Amino acid sequence: MNYDQLLAPAAKAMRPSGIRKFFDLAADMPHCISLGVGEPDFKTPWSIRDAGIRSLEQGKTKYTANAGIKELRAEICRYLARRMDLEYQPENVLVTVGGSEAIDLTIRALVSPGDEVIIPEPCFVCYEPITQLTGGVPVPIATKAEDEFRLTPEALRAAITPRTKLLVLPFPNNPTGAVMDRDSLEAIAEVLRGTDIMVLSDEIYAELTYGLDRHVSIASLPGMKDRTIVVNGFSKAYAMTGWRLGYAVGPQPVIAVMTKIHQSCIMSAPTTSQYAAITALRSCDDEIEIMRDEYNRRRRYVVKALNDMGLTCFEPRGAFYVFPCIRVSGLTSEEFCERLLREQEVAIVPGDAFGASGEGFARISYAYSVDHLETAMRRIRRFLQEHGWLEEQK
Amino acid sequence: MEELLHILEKNARLPVEDIAAMLDKTPAEVAAMMDEAAEKGCIRGYEALIDWERAGVNLVEASIELHVSPRKSRGFDEIASVIASFDEVDSVLLMSGGYDLQVTVKGRSFQEIALFVAKRLSPLDDVLSTATSFVLRTYKRGGRLYQNEEADDRECTVL
């Protein structure tokens, strides 16, 4: 069989993950320290796990309603009102297999061949391939370190054409840790008002922001709710990555079409996870705070450690990543990360894996224990020292 | 202050500079807070968690449940302090439930501990009875696993 000829061109054209070889390399190093993963190191809080177990004991092992258990959708609405200042009804909610499925459905429901999708980069890597699979055209916008990796209204305005269908707004951002505060969002909203452009606001890290201001959703700004699909989920806030549960909320006509697609290819999100998630939303606000405080301590520690060794990074205000500049080495991101891995056995992710504008940077996850981070920071420092790239601080 | 104590409880060897970064304070401020905590007696000491079995050192540990008769005016305090003053005793805790004091004792051999119980603890006037249980194996102590350390099995590269 000539599989090469058989495979669909659009699927074949999907870019393979540029860092696969990296992690294969790391897998063969028993003493390798990874700062590469993008998921919490915490276990799911016990009360949530217990709720999942109880649902199994009670034999709740069937499909649920396609859009998700009604009780869960109602609880999601209460949660969004309580913590995100967003007013939705259960019919505006679709429970999905992780935030990823919600992203996929949003793009598939809205984007036709030739439609342009604006994607601020560096960002999580799924928006571009999913857009391409629908025949849509990804239009990347490079965000810059000097703008604290925020999307600016000028850059957005310059990228808009008559074919623009959708703006992806991935904040708090993976990999940069950037957040969009209310004023920055208002400036973006002002560009969009009066157009037909929809917004996919990926707010999976909404609970992980650090500082005085809590996360602001663009859907909470005047006139924006009707054009915004908010994607969120349980993976990051409740350390529930393996449960595969997320959701989308938005205008009912869009959610209805997304539900139709979901019905055909997924049926319904995992039942056990849905029951567990009800408990998460009802009684785990405190657990979120405990985990966030811990992330925050690590974040401050890592930012200082990196800045002290001359890998400058702006202070990330969200998610659990730091995005230091590695240009002091004169290497490309990929060279830097590969040599760091080979010489000091520390795995971090080259910034260009998240879009061309990530070149010159690297992503470091701090979803690791302090002991683990300390060892990694020592090794990175030694790596810089041995190559004469360390700018000694007083 | 509470946050600082939680950090130290998990890892007392962190450099003051790193703790300062975590708490968004200066190293001098953190050092002053640590001094204050020590002066107030909030910090009772710093020690290492040692797996003696792995270090190849023979050490026997026992947990002793004691029934004692409390004194009219001083309750359990007097007898508890007497027991706490023995060097062999590692910890003394007043318990709710079926017995009064839980005493842990460390020694070089079973015999050494048995002799300590027989000759020093049991003869005390206020000690009514003792029940000694020896520690066979340590699985977790101070929040750390001693036998099967949990491996980080996160593999998924989320980009």
Interface residues (C-beta under 8 A of the other chain):
Chain A: S17 I19 R20 F23 S34 G36 V37 G38 E39 D41 F124 V125 N174 P175 T241 D293 R297 R298 R300 Y301 V303 K304 A305 V349 A353 F354 Y368 V370 D371 E374
Chain B: E3 I7 K10 N11 L14 D18 A21 M22 L23 D24 D152 R154 E155 C156 T157 V158 L159
